[in-house]
């Protein structure tokens, strides 16, 4: 029997990160980060990060376990934005949709 991989949607909401199954919206896990703050979430293709109340967390995308927590002392507790140097899909061997269209256009015009 072939088991289909679950695809997740990660939601940052009210001091928590919640993973939902994209097929049916079922909640897969929930991790409370603490505080009453807006939560920003970044999935870079391999790693899952969340930021809340001026702090950054790395979470295990399979179960929400907190792998590490950076308090960023002295920088305040305002909103945090996240970015990664990992290129989308770089490690997966898959092309982005834009790159696929570009390559298809080159082949059809040549």
Biopython code that builds the backbone (N, CA, C, O; Angstrom):
import numpy as np
from Bio.PDB.StructureBuilder import StructureBuilder

atoms = [
    (1, "UNK", "N", (0.831, -1.181, 0.000)),
    (1, "UNK", "CA", (0.000, 0.000, 0.000)),
    (1, "UNK", "C", (0.874, 1.243, 0.000)),
    (1, "UNK", "O", (1.772, 1.361, 0.834)),
    (2, "UNK", "N", (0.633, 2.166, -0.912)),
    (2, "UNK", "CA", (1.393, 3.397, -0.990)),
    (2, "UNK", "C", (0.758, 4.425, -0.057)),
    (2, "UNK", "O", (-0.441, 4.698, -0.126)),
    (3, "UNK", "N", (1.581, 4.979, 0.802)),
    (3, "UNK", "CA", (1.074, 5.972, 1.753)),
    (3, "UNK", "C", (1.347, 7.360, 1.205)),
    (3, "UNK", "O", (2.488, 7.698, 0.889)),
    (4, "UNK", "N", (0.298, 8.165, 1.092)),
    (4, "UNK", "CA", (0.459, 9.529, 0.593)),
    (4, "UNK", "C", (1.003, 10.421, 1.694)),
    (4, "UNK", "O", (0.581, 10.347, 2.848)),
    (5, "UNK", "N", (1.956, 11.270, 1.308)),
    (5, "UNK", "CA", (2.529, 12.214, 2.255)),
    (5, "UNK", "C", (1.516, 13.311, 2.554)),
    (5, "UNK", "O", (0.857, 13.818, 1.647)),
    (6, "UNK", "N", (1.395, 13.669, 3.806)),
    (6, "UNK", "CA", (0.516, 14.771, 4.197)),
    (6, "UNK", "C", (1.221, 16.091, 3.940)),
    (6, "UNK", "O", (2.405, 16.250, 4.239)),
    (7, "UNK", "N", (0.486, 17.019, 3.391)),
    (7, "UNK", "CA", (0.999, 18.370, 3.215)),
    (7, "UNK", "C", (0.347, 19.248, 4.267)),
    (7, "UNK", "O", (-0.852, 19.151, 4.527)),
    (8, "UNK", "N", (1.151, 20.095, 4.858)),
    (8, "UNK", "CA", (0.684, 20.902, 5.977)),
    (8, "UNK", "C", (0.541, 22.363, 5.605)),
    (8, "UNK", "O", (1.233, 22.869, 4.722)),
    (9, "UNK", "N", (-0.355, 23.019, 6.284)),
    (9, "UNK", "CA", (-0.463, 24.463, 6.285)),
    (9, "UNK", "C", (-0.152, 24.898, 7.710)),
    (9, "UNK", "O", (-0.805, 24.455, 8.655)),
    (10, "UNK", "N", (0.842, 25.763, 7.864)),
    (10, "UNK", "CA", (1.231, 26.229, 9.184)),
    (10, "UNK", "C", (0.601, 27.593, 9.432)),
    (10, "UNK", "O", (0.756, 28.513, 8.629)),
    (11, "UNK", "N", (-0.110, 27.718, 10.546)),
    (11, "UNK", "CA", (-0.848, 28.927, 10.880)),
    (11, "UNK", "C", (-0.294, 29.507, 12.178)),
    (11, "UNK", "O", (-0.188, 28.805, 13.184)),
    (12, "UNK", "N", (0.057, 30.792, 12.148)),
    (12, "UNK", "CA", (0.446, 31.489, 13.365)),
    (12, "UNK", "C", (-0.760, 32.255, 13.866)),
    (12, "UNK", "O", (-1.295, 33.104, 13.153)),
    (13, "UNK", "N", (-1.199, 31.968, 15.092)),
    (13, "UNK", "CA", (-2.405, 32.606, 15.623)),
    (13, "UNK", "C", (-2.352, 32.613, 17.150)),
    (13, "UNK", "O", (-2.048, 31.601, 17.780)),
    (14, "UNK", "N", (-2.648, 33.751, 17.717)),
    (14, "UNK", "CA", (-2.805, 33.934, 19.159)),
    (14, "UNK", "C", (-1.818, 33.114, 19.984)),
    (14, "UNK", "O", (-2.215, 32.173, 20.672)),
    (15, "UNK", "N", (-0.575, 33.456, 19.919)),
    (15, "UNK", "CA", (0.554, 32.872, 20.646)),
    (15, "UNK", "C", (0.814, 31.393, 20.354)),
    (15, "UNK", "O", (1.474, 30.722, 21.148)),
    (16, "UNK", "N", (0.314, 30.877, 19.243)),
    (16, "UNK", "CA", (0.489, 29.464, 18.896)),
    (16, "UNK", "C", (0.792, 29.290, 17.417)),
    (16, "UNK", "O", (0.517, 30.165, 16.597)),
    (17, "UNK", "N", (1.369, 28.128, 17.099)),
    (17, "UNK", "CA", (1.488, 27.677, 15.711)),
    (17, "UNK", "C", (0.659, 26.406, 15.617)),
    (17, "UNK", "O", (0.765, 25.513, 16.458)),
    (18, "UNK", "N", (-0.170, 26.340, 14.577)),
    (18, "UNK", "CA", (-1.053, 25.195, 14.373)),
    (18, "UNK", "C", (-0.755, 24.619, 12.995)),
    (18, "UNK", "O", (-0.652, 25.366, 12.022)),
    (19, "UNK", "N", (-0.616, 23.304, 12.902)),
    (19, "UNK", "CA", (-0.439, 22.629, 11.616)),
    (19, "UNK", "C", (-1.763, 22.006, 11.211)),
    (19, "UNK", "O", (-2.377, 21.258, 11.972)),
    (20, "UNK", "N", (-2.193, 22.331, 9.987)),
    (20, "UNK", "CA", (-3.428, 21.770, 9.443)),
    (20, "UNK", "C", (-3.097, 20.900, 8.239)),
    (20, "UNK", "O", (-2.158, 21.192, 7.498)),
    (21, "UNK", "N", (-3.856, 19.845, 8.044)),
    (21, "UNK", "CA", (-3.740, 19.020, 6.845)),
    (21, "UNK", "C", (-4.429, 19.777, 5.716)),
    (21, "UNK", "O", (-5.601, 20.129, 5.845)),
    (22, "UNK", "N", (-3.731, 20.036, 4.614)),
    (22, "UNK", "CA", (-4.314, 20.840, 3.536)),
    (22, "UNK", "C", (-5.449, 20.116, 2.807)),
    (22, "UNK", "O", (-6.260, 20.767, 2.149)),
    (23, "UNK", "N", (-5.524, 18.813, 2.906)),
    (23, "UNK", "CA", (-6.592, 18.072, 2.231)),
    (23, "UNK", "C", (-7.952, 18.291, 2.864)),
    (23, "UNK", "O", (-8.956, 18.428, 2.165)),
    (24, "UNK", "N", (-7.984, 18.324, 4.210)),
    (24, "UNK", "CA", (-9.285, 18.386, 4.874)),
    (24, "UNK", "C", (-9.355, 19.397, 6.023)),
    (24, "UNK", "O", (-10.396, 19.524, 6.668)),
    (25, "UNK", "N", (-8.259, 20.115, 6.282)),
    (25, "UNK", "CA", (-8.257, 21.119, 7.340)),
    (25, "UNK", "C", (-8.134, 20.555, 8.745)),
    (25, "UNK", "O", (-8.244, 21.297, 9.722)),
    (26, "UNK", "N", (-7.908, 19.253, 8.860)),
    (26, "UNK", "CA", (-7.787, 18.637, 10.185)),
    (26, "UNK", "C", (-6.552, 19.172, 10.904)),
    (26, "UNK", "O", (-5.490, 19.317, 10.299)),
    (27, "UNK", "N", (-6.695, 19.463, 12.183)),
    (27, "UNK", "CA", (-5.563, 19.923, 12.979)),
    (27, "UNK", "C", (-4.649, 18.740, 13.272)),
    (27, "UNK", "O", (-5.093, 17.713, 13.785)),
    (28, "UNK", "N", (-3.361, 18.893, 12.940)),
    (28, "UNK", "CA", (-2.383, 17.825, 13.145)),
    (28, "UNK", "C", (-1.624, 18.002, 14.450)),
    (28, "UNK", "O", (-1.340, 17.026, 15.144)),
    (29, "UNK", "N", (-1.296, 19.240, 14.787)),
    (29, "UNK", "CA", (-0.662, 19.551, 16.058)),
    (29, "UNK", "C", (-0.793, 21.042, 16.350)),
    (29, "UNK", "O", (-1.109, 21.840, 15.468)),
    (30, "UNK", "N", (-0.544, 21.395, 17.606)),
    (30, "UNK", "CA", (-0.610, 22.785, 18.044)),
    (30, "UNK", "C", (0.495, 23.000, 19.072)),
    (30, "UNK", "O", (0.650, 22.208, 20.002)),
    (31, "UNK", "N", (1.271, 24.089, 18.900)),
    (31, "UNK", "CA", (2.335, 24.421, 19.847)),
    (31, "UNK", "C", (2.126, 25.831, 20.359)),
    (31, "UNK", "O", (2.033, 26.778, 19.578)),
    (32, "UNK", "N", (2.052, 25.965, 21.660)),
    (32, "UNK", "CA", (1.895, 27.268, 22.294)),
    (32, "UNK", "C", (3.281, 27.866, 22.517)),
    (32, "UNK", "O", (4.165, 27.217, 23.075)),
    (33, "UNK", "N", (3.462, 29.123, 22.070)),
    (33, "UNK", "CA", (4.755, 29.784, 22.191)),
    (33, "UNK", "C", (4.836, 30.684, 23.411)),
    (33, "UNK", "O", (5.938, 31.021, 23.843)),
    (34, "UNK", "N", (3.733, 31.076, 23.966)),
    (34, "UNK", "CA", (3.710, 31.935, 25.148)),
    (34, "UNK", "C", (3.453, 33.381, 24.774)),
    (34, "UNK", "O", (3.759, 33.816, 23.664)),
    (35, "UNK", "N", (2.889, 34.118, 25.713)),
    (35, "UNK", "CA", (2.577, 35.520, 25.476)),
    (35, "UNK", "C", (1.284, 35.672, 24.696)),
    (35, "UNK", "O", (0.747, 34.700, 24.164)),
    (36, "UNK", "N", (0.793, 36.890, 24.634)),
    (36, "UNK", "CA", (-0.429, 37.181, 23.879)),
    (36, "UNK", "C", (-0.027, 38.017, 22.686)),
    (36, "UNK", "O", (-0.215, 39.233, 22.689)),
    (37, "UNK", "N", (0.516, 37.392, 21.682)),
    (37, "UNK", "CA", (1.103, 38.150, 20.590)),
    (37, "UNK", "C", (0.782, 37.551, 19.230)),
    (37, "UNK", "O", (0.436, 36.377, 19.099)),
    (38, "UNK", "N", (0.909, 38.399, 18.236)),
    (38, "UNK", "CA", (0.855, 37.988, 16.841)),
    (38, "UNK", "C", (1.997, 37.007, 16.588)),
    (38, "UNK", "O", (3.092, 37.197, 17.116)),
    (39, "UNK", "N", (1.768, 35.977, 15.802)),
    (39, "UNK", "CA", (2.791, 34.987, 15.499)),
    (39, "UNK", "C", (3.050, 34.973, 14.000)),
    (39, "UNK", "O", (2.125, 34.801, 13.206)),
    (40, "UNK", "N", (4.303, 35.153, 13.616)),
    (40, "UNK", "CA", (4.734, 35.090, 12.227)),
    (40, "UNK", "C", (5.369, 33.722, 12.009)),
    (40, "UNK", "O", (6.122, 33.250, 12.861)),
    (41, "UNK", "N", (5.075, 33.075, 10.876)),
    (41, "UNK", "CA", (5.568, 31.731, 10.592)),
    (41, "UNK", "C", (6.325, 31.737, 9.268)),
    (41, "UNK", "O", (5.914, 32.396, 8.313)),
    (42, "UNK", "N", (7.441, 30.996, 9.217)),
    (42, "UNK", "CA", (8.218, 30.839, 7.986)),
    (42, "UNK", "C", (8.530, 29.364, 7.781)),
    (42, "UNK", "O", (9.131, 28.720, 8.641)),
    (43, "UNK", "N", (8.119, 28.839, 6.639)),
    (43, "UNK", "CA", (8.524, 27.509, 6.172)),
    (43, "UNK", "C", (9.427, 27.758, 4.980)),
    (43, "UNK", "O", (8.983, 28.331, 3.984)),
    (44, "UNK", "N", (10.698, 27.338, 5.057)),
    (44, "UNK", "CA", (11.635, 27.627, 3.968)),
    (44, "UNK", "C", (11.874, 26.431, 3.059)),
    (44, "UNK", "O", (12.845, 26.409, 2.303)),
    (45, "UNK", "N", (11.012, 25.456, 3.124)),
    (45, "UNK", "CA", (11.150, 24.267, 2.302)),
    (45, "UNK", "C", (11.709, 23.086, 3.076)),
    (45, "UNK", "O", (11.543, 21.936, 2.670)),
    (46, "UNK", "N", (12.371, 23.368, 4.189)),
    (46, "UNK", "CA", (12.918, 22.304, 5.038)),
    (46, "UNK", "C", (12.707, 22.559, 6.516)),
    (46, "UNK", "O", (12.466, 21.627, 7.284)),
    (47, "UNK", "N", (12.795, 23.801, 6.914)),
    (47, "UNK", "CA", (12.726, 24.160, 8.322)),
    (47, "UNK", "C", (11.506, 25.034, 8.587)),
    (47, "UNK", "O", (11.043, 25.763, 7.710)),
    (48, "UNK", "N", (10.992, 24.946, 9.819)),
    (48, "UNK", "CA", (9.847, 25.733, 10.239)),
    (48, "UNK", "C", (10.271, 26.657, 11.372)),
    (48, "UNK", "O", (10.812, 26.209, 12.383)),
    (49, "UNK", "N", (10.022, 27.945, 11.193)),
    (49, "UNK", "CA", (10.359, 28.950, 12.193)),
    (49, "UNK", "C", (9.112, 29.744, 12.543)),
    (49, "UNK", "O", (8.203, 29.889, 11.725)),
    (50, "UNK", "N", (9.077, 30.255, 13.761)),
    (50, "UNK", "CA", (7.988, 31.120, 14.193)),
    (50, "UNK", "C", (8.582, 32.239, 15.034)),
    (50, "UNK", "O", (9.595, 32.058, 15.710)),
    (51, "UNK", "N", (7.939, 33.391, 14.981)),
    (51, "UNK", "CA", (8.374, 34.527, 15.786)),
    (51, "UNK", "C", (7.166, 35.122, 16.489)),
    (51, "UNK", "O", (6.103, 35.296, 15.892)),
    (52, "UNK", "N", (7.347, 35.430, 17.767)),
    (52, "UNK", "CA", (6.280, 36.030, 18.558)),
    (52, "UNK", "C", (6.900, 36.827, 19.691)),
    (52, "UNK", "O", (7.860, 36.386, 20.324)),
    (53, "UNK", "N", (6.345, 38.002, 19.941)),
    (53, "UNK", "CA", (6.749, 38.824, 21.079)),
    (53, "UNK", "C", (8.266, 39.055, 21.117)),
    (53, "UNK", "O", (8.881, 39.013, 22.183)),
    (54, "UNK", "N", (8.861, 39.301, 19.941)),
    (54, "UNK", "CA", (10.289, 39.584, 19.877)),
    (54, "UNK", "C", (11.190, 38.380, 20.059)),
    (54, "UNK", "O", (12.384, 38.545, 20.307)),
    (55, "UNK", "N", (10.658, 37.180, 19.946)),
    (55, "UNK", "CA", (11.441, 35.957, 20.110)),
    (55, "UNK", "C", (11.257, 35.062, 18.886)),
    (55, "UNK", "O", (10.232, 35.129, 18.208)),
    (56, "UNK", "N", (12.267, 34.218, 18.607)),
    (56, "UNK", "CA", (12.224, 33.329, 17.447)),
    (56, "UNK", "C", (12.342, 31.886, 17.921)),
    (56, "UNK", "O", (13.101, 31.575, 18.839)),
    (57, "UNK", "N", (11.570, 31.007, 17.272)),
    (57, "UNK", "CA", (11.548, 29.587, 17.613)),
    (57, "UNK", "C", (11.792, 28.760, 16.353)),
    (57, "UNK", "O", (11.328, 29.122, 15.272)),
    (58, "UNK", "N", (12.510, 27.665, 16.488)),
    (58, "UNK", "CA", (12.579, 26.669, 15.412)),
    (58, "UNK", "C", (11.738, 25.490, 15.895)),
    (58, "UNK", "O", (11.942, 24.973, 16.993)),
    (59, "UNK", "N", (10.794, 25.078, 15.056)),
    (59, "UNK", "CA", (9.880, 23.987, 15.408)),
    (59, "UNK", "C", (10.105, 22.781, 14.508)),
    (59, "UNK", "O", (10.498, 22.922, 13.349)),
    (60, "UNK", "N", (9.859, 21.613, 15.041)),
    (60, "UNK", "CA", (9.876, 20.398, 14.232)),
    (60, "UNK", "C", (8.582, 20.407, 13.418)),
    (60, "UNK", "O", (7.500, 20.381, 14.004)),
    (61, "UNK", "N", (8.659, 20.443, 12.082)),
    (61, "UNK", "CA", (7.446, 20.543, 11.267)),
    (61, "UNK", "C", (6.539, 19.311, 11.353)),
    (61, "UNK", "O", (5.367, 19.386, 10.985)),
    (62, "UNK", "N", (7.059, 18.194, 11.828)),
    (62, "UNK", "CA", (6.252, 16.971, 11.920)),
    (62, "UNK", "C", (5.334, 16.951, 13.136)),
    (62, "UNK", "O", (4.241, 16.388, 13.087)),
    (63, "UNK", "N", (5.793, 17.582, 14.249)),
    (63, "UNK", "CA", (5.018, 17.467, 15.483)),
    (63, "UNK", "C", (4.934, 18.755, 16.303)),
    (63, "UNK", "O", (4.265, 18.781, 17.335)),
    (64, "UNK", "N", (5.608, 19.832, 15.856)),
    (64, "UNK", "CA", (5.541, 21.109, 16.545)),
    (64, "UNK", "C", (6.467, 21.258, 17.729)),
    (64, "UNK", "O", (6.440, 22.285, 18.408)),
    (65, "UNK", "N", (7.288, 20.253, 17.994)),
    (65, "UNK", "CA", (8.227, 20.340, 19.115)),
    (65, "UNK", "C", (9.150, 21.544, 18.930)),
    (65, "UNK", "O", (9.646, 21.775, 17.828)),
    (66, "UNK", "N", (9.385, 22.309, 19.991)),
    (66, "UNK", "CA", (10.314, 23.438, 19.929)),
    (66, "UNK", "C", (11.741, 22.889, 19.976)),
    (66, "UNK", "O", (12.145, 22.278, 20.965)),
    (67, "UNK", "N", (12.501, 23.114, 18.896)),
    (67, "UNK", "CA", (13.873, 22.618, 18.796)),
    (67, "UNK", "C", (14.863, 23.594, 19.401)),
    (67, "UNK", "O", (15.842, 23.187, 20.027)),
    (68, "UNK", "N", (14.609, 24.888, 19.216)),
    (68, "UNK", "CA", (15.374, 25.934, 19.906)),
    (68, "UNK", "C", (14.563, 27.210, 19.975)),
    (68, "UNK", "O", (13.561, 27.379, 19.281)),
    (69, "UNK", "N", (15.035, 28.113, 20.845)),
    (69, "UNK", "CA", (14.311, 29.348, 21.127)),
    (69, "UNK", "C", (15.342, 30.455, 21.335)),
    (69, "UNK", "O", (16.199, 30.342, 22.212)),
    (70, "UNK", "N", (15.268, 31.522, 20.543)),
    (70, "UNK", "CA", (16.179, 32.666, 20.670)),
    (70, "UNK", "C", (15.396, 33.848, 21.230)),
    (70, "UNK", "O", (14.433, 34.303, 20.612)),
    (71, "UNK", "N", (15.797, 34.341, 22.381)),
    (71, "UNK", "CA", (15.050, 35.416, 23.046)),
    (71, "UNK", "C", (15.349, 36.805, 22.474)),
    (71, "UNK", "O", (14.555, 37.720, 22.690)),
    (72, "UNK", "N", (16.442, 37.000, 21.765)),
    (72, "UNK", "CA", (16.812, 38.278, 21.142)),
    (72, "UNK", "C", (16.758, 39.421, 22.163)),
    (72, "UNK", "O", (16.129, 40.454, 21.932)),
    (73, "UNK", "N", (17.420, 39.211, 23.275)),
    (73, "UNK", "CA", (17.408, 40.176, 24.379)),
    (73, "UNK", "C", (17.878, 41.553, 23.934)),
    (73, "UNK", "O", (18.808, 41.684, 23.138)),
    (74, "UNK", "N", (17.224, 42.563, 24.457)),
    (74, "UNK", "CA", (17.586, 43.937, 24.188)),
    (74, "UNK", "C", (16.999, 44.520, 22.923)),
    (74, "UNK", "O", (17.267, 45.676, 22.597)),
    (75, "UNK", "N", (16.198, 43.744, 22.197)),
    (75, "UNK", "CA", (15.625, 44.215, 20.933)),
    (75, "UNK", "C", (14.134, 44.523, 21.027)),
    (75, "UNK", "O", (13.520, 44.894, 20.027)),
    (76, "UNK", "N", (13.552, 44.378, 22.193)),
    (76, "UNK", "CA", (12.141, 44.696, 22.351)),
    (76, "UNK", "C", (11.245, 43.501, 22.078)),
    (76, "UNK", "O", (11.707, 42.383, 21.850)),
    (77, "UNK", "N", (9.935, 43.778, 22.108)),
    (77, "UNK", "CA", (8.962, 42.697, 21.939)),
    (77, "UNK", "C", (7.982, 42.983, 20.809)),
    (77, "UNK", "O", (6.867, 42.462, 20.806)),
    (78, "UNK", "N", (8.389, 43.799, 19.860)),
    (78, "UNK", "CA", (7.507, 44.144, 18.747)),
    (78, "UNK", "C", (7.402, 43.031, 17.718)),
    (78, "UNK", "O", (7.868, 41.912, 17.932)),
    (79, "UNK", "N", (6.787, 43.363, 16.608)),
    (79, "UNK", "CA", (6.619, 42.407, 15.505)),
    (79, "UNK", "C", (7.972, 41.974, 14.967)),
    (79, "UNK", "O", (8.930, 42.746, 14.954)),
    (80, "UNK", "N", (8.031, 40.734, 14.527)),
    (80, "UNK", "CA", (9.253, 40.157, 13.968)),
    (80, "UNK", "C", (8.930, 39.633, 12.578)),
    (80, "UNK", "O", (7.906, 38.978, 12.385)),
    (81, "UNK", "N", (9.787, 39.912, 11.613)),
    (81, "UNK", "CA", (9.652, 39.297, 10.298)),
    (81, "UNK", "C", (10.777, 38.286, 10.128)),
    (81, "UNK", "O", (11.820, 38.399, 10.773)),
    (82, "UNK", "N", (10.572, 37.311, 9.273)),
    (82, "UNK", "CA", (11.528, 36.235, 9.070)),
    (82, "UNK", "C", (11.847, 36.080, 7.596)),
    (82, "UNK", "O", (10.991, 36.310, 6.741)),
    (83, "UNK", "N", (13.081, 35.690, 7.297)),
    (83, "UNK", "CA", (13.495, 35.352, 5.936)),
    (83, "UNK", "C", (14.586, 34.296, 6.050)),
    (83, "UNK", "O", (15.228, 34.175, 7.094)),
    (84, "UNK", "N", (14.796, 33.539, 4.994)),
    (84, "UNK", "CA", (15.809, 32.488, 4.988)),
    (84, "UNK", "C", (16.660, 32.622, 3.738)),
    (84, "UNK", "O", (16.182, 33.088, 2.704)),
    (85, "UNK", "N", (17.921, 32.217, 3.830)),
    (85, "UNK", "CA", (18.788, 32.227, 2.653)),
    (85, "UNK", "C", (18.567, 31.002, 1.777)),
    (85, "UNK", "O", (19.099, 30.934, 0.669)),
    (86, "UNK", "N", (17.789, 30.032, 2.256)),
    (86, "UNK", "CA", (17.515, 28.837, 1.463)),
    (86, "UNK", "C", (16.573, 29.209, 0.326)),
    (86, "UNK", "O", (15.511, 29.786, 0.559)),
    (87, "UNK", "N", (16.959, 28.882, -0.897)),
    (87, "UNK", "CA", (16.109, 29.169, -2.057)),
    (87, "UNK", "C", (14.934, 28.198, -2.063)),
    (87, "UNK", "O", (15.119, 27.011, -1.795)),
    (88, "UNK", "N", (13.726, 28.680, -2.364)),
    (88, "UNK", "CA", (12.569, 27.781, -2.399)),
    (88, "UNK", "C", (12.803, 26.610, -3.338)),
    (88, "UNK", "O", (13.132, 26.800, -4.509)),
    (89, "UNK", "N", (12.634, 25.407, -2.825)),
    (89, "UNK", "CA", (12.782, 24.204, -3.643)),
    (89, "UNK", "C", (14.211, 23.837, -3.981)),
    (89, "UNK", "O", (14.431, 22.870, -4.710)),
    (90, "UNK", "N", (15.200, 24.580, -3.474)),
    (90, "UNK", "CA", (16.592, 24.339, -3.849)),
    (90, "UNK", "C", (17.049, 22.939, -3.479)),
    (90, "UNK", "O", (17.791, 22.313, -4.236)),
    (91, "UNK", "N", (16.618, 22.436, -2.329)),
    (91, "UNK", "CA", (17.069, 21.129, -1.880)),
    (91, "UNK", "C", (16.124, 20.008, -2.269)),
    (91, "UNK", "O", (16.428, 18.838, -2.040)),
    (92, "UNK", "N", (14.988, 20.345, -2.852)),
    (92, "UNK", "CA", (14.009, 19.316, -3.171)),
    (92, "UNK", "C", (14.159, 18.768, -4.584)),
    (92, "UNK", "O", (13.564, 17.745, -4.921)),
    (93, "UNK", "N", (14.956, 19.447, -5.416)),
    (93, "UNK", "CA", (15.108, 19.012, -6.792)),
    (93, "UNK", "C", (13.938, 19.411, -7.665)),
    (93, "UNK", "O", (13.869, 18.997, -8.822)),
    (94, "UNK", "N", (13.015, 20.204, -7.143)),
    (94, "UNK", "CA", (11.849, 20.626, -7.902)),
    (94, "UNK", "C", (12.029, 22.063, -8.364)),
    (94, "UNK", "O", (12.642, 22.878, -7.675)),
    (95, "UNK", "N", (11.493, 22.358, -9.523)),
    (95, "UNK", "CA", (11.534, 23.712, -10.058)),
    (95, "UNK", "C", (10.323, 24.490, -9.572)),
    (95, "UNK", "O", (9.244, 23.929, -9.379)),
    (96, "UNK", "N", (10.512, 25.777, -9.378)),
    (96, "UNK", "CA", (9.362, 26.609, -9.038)),
    (96, "UNK", "C", (8.457, 26.698, -10.263)),
    (96, "UNK", "O", (8.900, 26.453, -11.385)),
    (97, "UNK", "N", (7.211, 27.043, -10.050)),
    (97, "UNK", "CA", (6.251, 27.160, -11.148)),
    (97, "UNK", "C", (6.735, 28.189, -12.167)),
    (97, "UNK", "O", (6.609, 27.967, -13.371)),
    (98, "UNK", "N", (7.285, 29.305, -11.705)),
    (98, "UNK", "CA", (7.777, 30.350, -12.609)),
    (98, "UNK", "C", (8.926, 29.830, -13.464)),
    (98, "UNK", "O", (8.994, 30.117, -14.659)),
    (99, "UNK", "N", (9.830, 29.063, -12.851)),
    (99, "UNK", "CA", (10.956, 28.507, -13.604)),
    (99, "UNK", "C", (10.471, 27.471, -14.615)),
    (99, "UNK", "O", (11.007, 27.395, -15.721)),
    (100, "UNK", "N", (9.469, 26.677, -14.256)),
    (100, "UNK", "CA", (8.911, 25.700, -15.188)),
    (100, "UNK", "C", (8.293, 26.397, -16.397)),
    (100, "UNK", "O", (8.476, 25.945, -17.527)),
    (101, "UNK", "N", (7.558, 27.501, -16.174)),
    (101, "UNK", "CA", (6.955, 28.255, -17.283)),
    (101, "UNK", "C", (8.037, 28.856, -18.183)),
    (101, "UNK", "O", (7.920, 28.833, -19.408)),
    (102, "UNK", "N", (9.082, 29.390, -17.568)),
    (102, "UNK", "CA", (10.172, 29.997, -18.327)),
    (102, "UNK", "C", (10.836, 28.949, -19.231)),
    (102, "UNK", "O", (11.091, 29.201, -20.409)),
    (103, "UNK", "N", (11.110, 27.775, -18.660)),
    (103, "UNK", "CA", (11.745, 26.717, -19.454)),
    (103, "UNK", "C", (10.828, 26.207, -20.555)),
    (103, "UNK", "O", (11.283, 25.936, -21.666)),
    (104, "UNK", "N", (9.543, 26.075, -20.253)),
    (104, "UNK", "CA", (8.585, 25.633, -21.284)),
    (104, "UNK", "C", (8.508, 26.636, -22.413)),
    (104, "UNK", "O", (8.431, 26.243, -23.577)),
    (105, "UNK", "N", (8.526, 27.950, -22.095)),
    (105, "UNK", "CA", (8.476, 28.989, -23.122)),
    (105, "UNK", "C", (9.715, 28.942, -24.005)),
    (105, "UNK", "O", (9.621, 29.139, -25.217)),
    (106, "UNK", "N", (10.873, 28.681, -23.410)),
    (106, "UNK", "CA", (12.111, 28.591, -24.185)),
    (106, "UNK", "C", (12.048, 27.409, -25.154)),
    (106, "UNK", "O", (12.442, 27.535, -26.313)),
    (107, "UNK", "N", (11.556, 26.268, -24.683)),
    (107, "UNK", "CA", (11.497, 25.078, -25.532)),
    (107, "UNK", "C", (10.493, 25.246, -26.674)),
    (107, "UNK", "O", (10.733, 24.775, -27.786)),
    (108, "UNK", "N", (9.377, 25.912, -26.406)),
    (108, "UNK", "CA", (8.358, 26.041, -27.433)),
    (108, "UNK", "C", (8.735, 27.096, -28.491)),
    (108, "UNK", "O", (8.249, 27.040, -29.621)),
    (109, "UNK", "N", (9.595, 28.049, -28.128)),
    (109, "UNK", "CA", (9.978, 29.084, -29.090)),
    (109, "UNK", "C", (11.252, 28.704, -29.851)),
    (109, "UNK", "O", (11.611, 29.361, -30.828)),
    (110, "UNK", "N", (11.920, 27.665, -29.412)),
    (110, "UNK", "CA", (13.192, 27.302, -30.031)),
    (110, "UNK", "C", (13.078, 26.238, -30.980)),
    (110, "UNK", "O", (14.076, 25.832, -31.575)),
]
sb = StructureBuilder()
sb.init_structure("model")
sb.init_model(0)
sb.init_chain("A")
sb.init_seg("    ")
for serial, (resi, resn, name, xyz) in enumerate(atoms, 1):
    if name == "N":
        sb.init_residue(resn, " ", resi, " ")
    sb.init_atom(name, np.array(xyz, "f"), 0.0, 1.0, " ", f" {name:<3s}", serial, name[0])
structure = sb.get_structure()
